[in-house]
Amino acid sequence: MAKDNVPFHSVVFPCSLLGADDNYTLVNHLIATEYLNYEDGKFSKSRGVGVFGDMAKDTGIPADVWRFYLLYLRPEGQDSAFSWADLMLKNNSELLNNLGNFINRAGMFVCKFFGGAVPAMVLTAEDRRLLARVTLEMRQYHQLMEKVHIRDALRCVLSISRHGNQYIQVNEPWKRIKGDEGDRQRAGTVTGVAVNVAAALAALLQPFVPGVSAAIQAQLRIPPERCGLGPGLTCTLPTGHRVGTVSPLFQKLEPEQVEALRQRFGGGQAKQPPPASAPPPAPNTSAAPGDPKVIQELTEQVAKQGNLVRQLKAAQVEKAQVDAQVAKLLELKQQLALAEGRSPEVPKGKRKK
C-alpha cells in the first residue's frame, strides 16, 4: 500500500477491531511504499499525464520490461519518479547489455563450442571465488525478499549477472577453445559454470519477470524440479545436460520510440497548440529614442509575444513554428532597446550546462 493508507490500517482499523471485542486478528506487519511520481510532476488520469495499466499494453513494450522497471525504482525508502529516458537506459543497459548479454553468451557457448551439451567442469580457485560471490548475493537476495525489500533484492540479481559477465570476459572461452587441451578444458569449465549461474538466475528472476524466467528455463531446458533455489548456488545443469535453442531475451529501445511515447503520455490537454494570434503590428520606430508612447507599445508587444512563445513551448508544437515566433520576439526586443536608447543585444547561443 502507499504511505497515505498507513494511518488507517495501523491505527484506525485496528482500533475498530479492538472495539468490536470479538477476538479479531490484528495487523502486525505493514508493507507500504512512498509515492511514485511521473517525470517532473504527478500522475493524473483526468489530465492524461502518465501511463496506466490499461495503456501500458498498447505501448509495444513487453510486460516484463514494465515489471522490471517499476520494481527497479519501487519507492521503498523515499519518493521516486518514472522517467521515459531512464526506462530506455535501464532496458538497454541492465536488461539487454547486462542480464540478457550474460545469459545469452553462456547458452550460446554451450551450443557453439560443445554441441549443445554442458561440458565437464574442473573448478579452480578463480571459479570458486565466482561461486562464493554468487552465493553471497543469493543469501542477501533471500534476506531482502523476506523483508519485502523487493527493489534491493532485484539489484542482487543484476549484481550476479555482472559478476558472470566479468568472469566470462576475463577468461575468454572463445579464445581458449582454440588452444591446447588445457585451454579447451578451461573453456569448458568457464562455460559450464556460466550456464549454471544463468540457470540460477532463471529462478531468481521468477518473482520479477516471470515471462523472461520461463524463457530462460525453456532455452536451457532446466527440469522443473531443479528450478528451486536454496541459500547458495548448486549444479543445476550437470555435465552432459543438453540445452535448447538460445535466442536474445530483450530488445533495444530506440530514442525515437521512447520520445514518441513520452509525447503521447505527457498530457492530452497540453498537446493542443494555443490559438494562432496575429503577428504584432510593426511598431513605429521612426520616433526619437525615449518616446514614452513607443516604449509602452513595444513593451506590451514584447510581453504578448513572450507569452505566445511560452505557450507554444508548453504545448510542444513543431520546432519550426516555435523558432519563427522566437525570432519575432528577439526582433521586438531589439526595437525596444533602440527606443529606450540602449544598444540592442546580439542573441547568444545557449550554453551547455
C-alpha positions in Angstrom: 0.0 0.0 0.0 1.0 3.6 -0.4 2.1 5.6 2.7 -1.2 7.6 2.9 -3.0 4.4 3.8 -0.7 3.6 6.7 -2.6 5.6 9.4 -5.9 3.9 8.7 -4.5 0.3 8.6 -2.1 0.8 11.5 -4.4 2.8 13.9 -8.0 3.4 12.8 -8.9 -0.1 11.6 -7.1 -2.0 14.5 -8.9 0.3 17.0 -12.2 -0.7 15.3 -11.3 -4.4 15.7 -10.4 -3.9 19.3 -13.6 -2.0 19.9 -15.6 -4.9 18.5 -14.2 -7.1 21.2 -14.6 -10.2 19.1 -11.0 -11.5 19.1 -10.2 -10.4 15.5 -6.6 -10.9 14.3 -4.7 -7.6 14.5 -2.2 -6.4 12.0 1.4 -6.9 13.0 3.4 -6.1 9.8 2.6 -3.5 7.2 4.2 -3.3 3.8 4.0 0.3 2.5 5.8 2.4 0.0 6.4 6.1 -0.7 4.9 7.8 -3.8 5.8 7.2 -7.4 5.8 10.4 -9.5 5.8 10.9 -13.3 8.7 12.7 -14.9 8.7 16.2 -13.3 5.2 16.0 -11.9 2.4 13.6 -10.7 0.4 11.0 -12.5 -3.1 12.3 -13.4 -5.6 10.2 -15.2 -8.0 13.1 -15.7 -5.3 15.2 -17.4 -3.8 12.3 -19.4 -0.5 12.5 -17.6 1.3 9.2 -17.2 0.9 5.6 -18.2 -1.7 3.4 -16.6 -2.3 -0.3 -16.6 -4.8 -0.3 -19.5 -2.5 1.8 -21.6 0.9 0.1 -21.0 -0.1 -2.9 -23.0 -0.5 -0.7 -26.1 2.9 0.8 -26.0 4.7 -2.1 -27.6 7.0 -2.5 -24.6 6.9 -6.1 -23.2 5.1 -6.6 -19.9 8.2 -7.9 -18.2 10.1 -4.8 -19.1 7.4 -2.7 -17.3 7.5 -5.1 -14.3 11.3 -4.8 -14.2 11.5 -1.0 -14.4 8.7 -0.4 -11.9 10.2 -2.7 -9.4 13.7 -1.3 -10.1 12.5 2.2 -9.0 10.0 1.0 -6.4 9.7 3.9 -3.8 10.6 1.8 -0.8 12.6 4.4 1.2 11.6 7.7 -0.5 9.6 9.0 -3.4 10.8 8.1 -6.8 9.9 9.2 -10.3 9.1 7.4 -13.5 11.2 8.7 -16.5 11.0 7.6 -20.1 14.7 8.3 -20.6 15.6 6.3 -17.6 13.3 3.4 -18.7 15.2 3.3 -22.0 18.6 3.5 -20.2 17.7 0.6 -17.8 16.3 -1.6 -20.5 19.3 -1.1 -22.8 22.0 -1.3 -20.0 20.7 -3.5 -17.2 18.4 -5.8 -19.2 20.0 -6.0 -22.6 23.7 -5.4 -22.0 24.0 -6.9 -18.5 21.4 -9.6 -17.8 20.5 -10.6 -21.3 24.0 -10.5 -22.6 25.3 -12.8 -19.9 22.6 -15.4 -20.2 22.7 -15.4 -24.0 26.5 -15.8 -24.1 26.5 -18.6 -21.6 23.9 -20.6 -23.6 25.5 -19.8 -26.9 28.9 -21.0 -25.8 27.4 -24.4 -24.9 25.8 -24.6 -28.3 28.6 -23.3 -30.4 31.7 -24.9 -28.7 30.3 -28.0 -27.1 27.5 -29.2 -29.4 24.7 -28.1 -27.0 25.8 -30.3 -24.1 27.1 -28.8 -20.8 30.9 -29.6 -20.7 32.8 -31.2 -17.9 34.0 -28.7 -15.2 37.2 -28.8 -13.2 36.9 -25.9 -10.7 39.9 -23.7 -9.9 40.3 -21.1 -7.2 39.0 -18.4 -9.6 35.8 -20.4 -10.3 35.2 -20.9 -6.5 35.6 -17.2 -6.0 32.9 -16.5 -8.5 30.6 -19.1 -6.9 31.3 -17.6 -3.5 30.3 -14.1 -4.8 27.1 -15.6 -6.4 26.2 -17.5 -3.2 26.7 -14.3 -1.1 24.4 -12.4 -3.4 21.8 -15.2 -3.3 21.8 -15.2 0.5 21.3 -11.4 0.5 18.5 -11.8 -2.0 16.7 -14.3 0.3 17.0 -12.0 3.3 15.8 -8.9 1.4 12.8 -10.8 -0.1 11.8 -12.0 3.4 11.8 -8.3 4.5 9.9 -7.3 1.3 12.8 -5.1 0.1 11.9 -6.0 -3.4 13.9 -3.3 -5.2 17.1 -4.1 -3.4 16.6 -7.9 -4.0 16.4 -7.2 -7.7 19.7 -5.4 -7.6 21.3 -8.6 -6.2 20.1 -10.4 -9.3 21.7 -7.8 -11.5 24.9 -8.0 -9.5 25.1 -11.7 -10.1 24.9 -11.2 -13.9 27.6 -8.5 -13.7 29.9 -11.0 -11.9 29.1 -13.5 -14.6 29.9 -11.1 -17.4 33.2 -10.1 -15.8 34.0 -13.8 -15.3 33.4 -14.6 -19.0 35.3 -11.5 -20.2 38.4 -12.3 -18.1 38.6 -16.0 -19.1 37.7 -15.6 -22.8 36.4 -19.1 -23.5 36.0 -18.2 -27.2 39.8 -17.9 -27.4 40.7 -20.8 -25.1 38.6 -23.2 -27.1 41.1 -22.8 -30.0 44.1 -23.6 -27.8 45.7 -26.8 -26.4 44.0 -29.4 -24.3 44.4 -27.4 -21.1 42.9 -24.3 -22.7 39.9 -26.3 -24.1 39.3 -27.8 -20.7 39.4 -24.3 -19.2 36.9 -23.1 -21.8 34.6 -26.0 -20.8 34.8 -25.2 -17.1 34.1 -21.5 -17.7 31.2 -22.3 -20.0 29.7 -24.9 -17.6 30.0 -22.6 -14.6 28.5 -19.7 -16.5 25.5 -21.6 -17.8 24.8 -22.9 -14.3 24.8 -19.3 -13.0 22.4 -18.4 -15.8 20.1 -21.3 -14.7 20.2 -19.9 -11.2 19.2 -16.5 -12.5 16.1 -18.0 -14.1 14.8 -19.0 -10.6 15.9 -15.6 -9.0 14.1 -13.7 -11.7 10.8 -15.5 -11.5 9.1 -13.1 -8.9 10.1 -10.1 -11.0 9.9 -11.1 -14.7 8.1 -14.4 -14.9 8.0 -14.4 -18.7 11.7 -14.0 -19.0 12.3 -16.6 -16.3 10.1 -19.1 -18.3 12.0 -18.3 -21.5 15.4 -19.0 -19.8 14.1 -22.3 -18.4 12.9 -23.3 -21.9 16.1 -22.3 -23.7 18.3 -24.1 -21.2 15.8 -26.9 -20.7 16.0 -26.7 -17.0 14.0 -29.5 -15.4 11.1 -28.2 -13.2 12.4 -30.0 -10.1 15.7 -28.1 -10.4 14.1 -24.6 -10.7 14.0 -24.1 -6.9 16.8 -22.3 -5.0 18.5 -22.9 -1.7 20.7 -20.4 0.1 23.6 -21.0 -2.3 24.4 -22.0 -5.9 24.3 -25.7 -6.8 25.0 -27.5 -10.0 21.6 -27.3 -11.7 22.8 -28.4 -15.2 25.3 -31.2 -14.8 27.8 -32.4 -17.4 26.1 -33.8 -20.4 22.9 -31.8 -19.9 21.6 -30.7 -23.3 20.3 -27.1 -23.8 17.8 -26.0 -26.4 17.8 -23.1 -28.9 19.3 -20.0 -27.3 18.0 -16.6 -28.5 18.1 -13.0 -27.2 15.7 -12.2 -24.3 15.4 -8.5 -24.7 15.2 -5.9 -27.5 16.8 -2.4 -27.6 14.5 0.6 -27.0 15.3 3.4 -29.5 15.2 7.1 -28.6 12.6 7.9 -31.3 10.3 5.2 -29.9 10.6 6.4 -26.3 10.3 10.1 -27.3 7.0 9.3 -29.1 5.7 7.6 -26.0 6.8 10.5 -23.8 4.9 12.9 -26.0 1.8 10.6 -26.1 1.5 10.3 -22.3 2.6 13.8 -21.4 -0.9 15.2 -21.0 -3.5 15.3 -23.8 -4.8 18.8 -22.9 -1.3 20.2 -23.3 -0.9 18.9 -26.8 -3.3 21.3 -28.4 -1.4 24.4 -29.6 -2.9 27.7 -28.5 -5.0 29.7 -31.0 -2.9 31.3 -33.6 -2.6 35.0 -32.9 -2.0 37.7 -35.5 1.6 38.8 -35.7 2.2 42.1 -33.8 1.9 45.1 -36.0 5.2 46.7 -37.0 6.0 49.4 -34.4 6.6 53.0 -35.2 10.4 53.0 -34.9 10.8 56.4 -36.6 10.1 58.2 -33.3 13.0 59.6 -31.5 14.6 57.3 -28.8 13.0 57.9 -25.4 9.4 58.4 -26.7 7.2 57.0 -23.9 4.4 56.1 -26.2 6.6 53.9 -28.4 8.3 52.3 -25.4 5.0 51.5 -23.9 3.7 50.0 -27.1 6.8 47.9 -27.6 6.9 46.7 -24.0 3.3 45.4 -24.3 4.1 43.7 -27.6 7.3 42.0 -26.1 5.2 40.7 -23.2 2.5 39.4 -25.5 4.9 37.7 -27.8 6.8 36.2 -24.9 3.6 34.7 -23.6 2.9 33.2 -27.0 6.4 31.6 -27.2 5.9 30.1 -23.7 2.5 28.7 -24.7 3.9 27.1 -27.9 6.8 25.5 -26.0 4.5 24.2 -23.3 2.3 22.7 -26.0 5.4 21.1 -27.6 4.4 22.1 -31.1 6.8 21.8 -34.0 10.2 23.4 -33.5 10.0 25.4 -36.8 6.8 27.1 -35.5 8.4 27.9 -32.2 11.6 29.3 -33.8 9.6 31.6 -36.0 7.9 33.2 -33.0 11.1 33.4 -31.1 12.7 35.3 -34.0 9.8 37.8 -33.8 10.3 38.1 -30.1 14.0 38.9 -30.5 13.3 41.5 -33.1 10.8 43.2 -30.9 13.3 43.2 -28.0 15.9 44.8 -30.3 13.4 47.5 -31.3 12.5 48.1 -27.7 16.2 48.5 -26.8 16.6 51.1 -29.6 13.5 53.0 -28.4 15.0 53.1 -24.9 18.3 54.4 -26.2 20.1 51.2 -25.5 22.4 49.1 -27.7 20.4 46.1 -28.9 21.9 42.8 -27.6 23.1 40.2 -30.1 21.4 36.8 -29.3 23.8 34.3 -27.9 23.6 30.5 -28.2 22.6 28.5 -25.2 25.4 27.4 -23.0 25.6 23.7 -22.2 25.1 23.0 -18.5 
